[in-house]
């Protein structure tokens, strides 16, 4: 029984360290902004949520709308990177982008699939 408990604790500790799952590989050479995101659980979670929403949305909309959303994403990434490692700035920028993506999703839900 003790072996099982120790194994479970090791398993949980290993996966809790690896639970940082940003949309980019945190083990590679990163910008200052990406390093800050990798080091902070809440920013990392915001990145995963935003990226997941973005990827779902891209598949739900027609080509014309898709290119608009992709262009917005590129501009947003450039805007995000100006935060450098400022937690407050990054937190606000992620909230802003998530709200924008949620508006796009709301339109899809209201209008039905394209």
N, C-alpha and C positions, 0 to 999 in steps of 0.2 A: 504494500500500500504506500509506504514511504517513497519507494522508487517511482511509483506512478505520480505522486504529488510533485516530486523533484523534476521529473520529466515534463510534467505539465507546466511548471513554473519556468523551466528553461525554454520550452516551446513558446509560451506567451511572451517572455522577455525578448526572444529573438524576433518574433513577428511584430512586437510593438516598436522595436527599433526600425524595422523595415516598413512600418506603416506609413512613413513619409512617402507619398506616391504622387509627387508633382507630375504635371503633364510632360515633363522633360526628365532626363536622367540626371539625378543629383550627384552621381559619381563622376560625371564628366567635367571638363573645364567649363565653368559657368561665369556669366556676368555677375557683377555685384548684386544686382536685383535678384537674379535666380538663386544665388547663394542665400540671400536673406529669406527667400520663399522656402527653400529647402530646410533652413534652420528653424522655422517657426511653424508649429503644427496648424495653427488657425489660418495662416496664409497658405500653407500647403493644401489644406482642406478647401479653401476658397478657390485655389487654382484648379483642383480636381473637379470641383462642382462646376465652375465656369467652363472648363474644357469639355466636360461631359455634356453640358447644356448646349454648347456651341456645336459639338459634333452631331448631336441628335437633331438640332435645328437645321443644320446644313442638309440633312437627308430628308427633311420634311418639306422643304420649299423648292419652287421651280428655279431653273438656272439663273434667270435674271435677278431674282431676290437673293439667291445664293451668292452671286458675285458681290452684291451690295453688302451682305453680311460678312463675307470674307474680307472685303476692303475695310470695313469697320474694324474687324479684328486686327488687321495689320496696323492700322492707325492706333488702335487701343494698345497694342503691344509696344509701339514706340512711345506712347504716352506713359505706359506703366514703367518702362525702363528709365524714365526720367526721375522716378522716385528713388533710384539707387537702393539703399538699404533702409529707408525710412519706413518703419512699421505702419505709422499712422497714414502716410501717403498711400502705401500699398493697400492697406485695408480699405481706404476710401475708393481707390481706383477699382479694386475688385468688386466692391459693392455696386459701384456705378455700372460696371460692365454687366454684372449679373442682372441688374434691374433692366438694362436695355435688352438683353437676351430674353428675359422673361416677358417683356412687352411683345417681342417678335413671336414667342410661343403662344401668348394669349391671342394674338391675331390668327395663328394657325388653328387654335382650338375653337375660336368663334366662327371662322370661315370654313372649317373642315379641311380635309387634305386637298392639296393642290393637284 
